[in-house]
Every structure is written in C-alpha cells, then in structure tokens.
C-alpha cells in the first residue's frame, strides 16, 4: 500500500495559532502576522495584524475571515488586503464558519450567533445557547452545532430563527462536517461515523471501541485523519500513522494535510499521487540537468577537437571527435594523404 509522505517543511517564528486552506494555498497565523503560501511552500505574501489572529476561515473562494482580539475582519487571499475596518463584540468571538453561497456565521462568548455578509458587514444576531463547536451546514439555512450539553442541534437561520435538538444522545467530541459526514465520540469513548440530517441521521456507523482521545480531525480522499491528545495523526481507513508532528492540523479535504508544532515547524503531507508527481518532476529536472551538462561537455570537447585540428594535431583531433560520436570526419591530414 502506498503511503502519504512529508512533501516539505517550513519554519515560522513563534507559535502558529491557525492553519487554513483554500483553492490556491495555505494561510498560517503566528504572532501578529498572517502568511500565505502555495501548496509547495512558496511564500506569496505576509501581512501584519494589529492583534494576534487566533482563527482563520476560508470562504472557499478568495476571502479569509479572521478572528483576532475582540474583532472579526475579512481579507483578500490573493493580496492579503483587508476589506474594511472590521467588526467587534464584547468579549470577542469564539468560532467562525463560512456560509454556503457567501457570508459568515460567528459565535461569541455570550451565547449568540452573529451573521455577516461575504464582505464582513453585519446582518443580524440571534440567541444560540452555549456552543462547543460550529459543525457545518446541512444546507444554506440549517447550521449543525455541538451544543454546551453535548447534543447535536440544528439551527435554522431564517427570518424567524428556530432550533431543534436532532437527538438526545450526548457526544463528548465531534469533528467538523465534511462531505456530508461527521465523526463523533460517545461518552464511552467509542468512535462513530455518520451522515446527519435536520431530524437525525441518514446513516450512523460504529467505527471502533478504542478510546482514541481525538483532538482534531481532517478529511482527505482516503477518509478521516484524527489527531489525538498525544499528537499522533492516524487514518481510520488505512491505519497509517504520523507521530509527534504537532498540535494543529488542517487539510484541503483532498490530497494535502498541514501539521504544525509548538515551535512553529510546519510540515506539508501529501497523498501518494502527489508524492509520485513530485518525484517524477524531480527525475525530469535531473535528466534535464544531465542533458544540459552533457551538451555543454560535448561542446567543450568539440571546441578542443577544432583547436587540435587547427594546430595540425590530427591524431588527437580525430580521437576527440570520435569521443562525442563524430566519426568518418575528413581531416586535412587525411585529405593530404589522398593526394
């Protein structure tokens, strides 16, 4: 079985507080800076923020929503330029999620949800109760949350907002909603995988009884990867494991995963297909260099042969020509012999 491998590593000065992918690259926040790199690790831009960013979220387009201090701003992912002065709330925001079709929803520390448009201008607020995690969207109007009591709740963000507990079971941990799927951990430590709807589950499968102590999970084209409390990252389908890589993990949900440790060391992990593509490119570049060196060497030998011929050292000239595959060349000495 082919395995995922580390594609590249990059160092940042200070603790990294958030990693977020979009279609073009990866945003990394550390200290008061946000850096944006492509998937190979090449730096596109860096911007200085007035406060330390602690959460970045992509809108799956060219915008990033940023939480820092007590505020929320939106920046252009192509340039790092801030769209406007931003918005703030007392005590700050706790989580951010992008909204399908445009916009953002943020939770604060006072049991409220704040709804913003795509540019970051406020639309409305609503009471939500305590929220552990903004899980994901069942559609544009139905937001799934893991509430303060540990149950799953569906919040309907229409003109008249409503909330519904979709089941009574208490879960100790939940992943984000990816590809319509959720990973959940029960109070007994069991891991379950399911497809939720507004009233319950379309599907719910028991994965394992092992107490994995999940911290963060990301999705890829080879199912879920879980980072546990001991910084072990493993895939629930292939059982591949990476150990001691870091404390934060993010993914493009397909073929790239980024993991960073407390010292600011970021590692980009790629699927077997991307690793093969990179190795093929390295081999191609190596062959190009070899060909270039061979061509340069041939040219040097040809010049030496011409110089030898010019000083009438015909024997050496003939040997030099033949060493680069030029045979049956008619030298002046041979012409004189024929006469």
Secondary structure, DSSP 8 states (H G I E B T S, - for coil): ----EEEEEEE-SS-EEEEEE-SS-EEEEETTEEEEE-TT--EEEEEE-SS-EEEEEE-SSSEEEEEETTEEEEEETTT--BSSS-EE-TT-EEEEEE-TTS-EEEEETTSEEEEE-TTS-EEEEEE---EEEEEEESSSSEEEEEETTS-EEEEE-SSS-EEEE-----EEEE---BTTBEEEEETTS-EEEEEE-SSSEEEEEEEE-S---EEEEEEETTEEEEEETTS-EEETTT--EE-S--SEEEE-SSSEEEEE-TTSEEEEEE-HHHHHHHHHHHHHHHHHHHHHHHHHHHHHHHHHHHHHHHTT-HHHHHHHHHHTT--S---HHHHHHH-
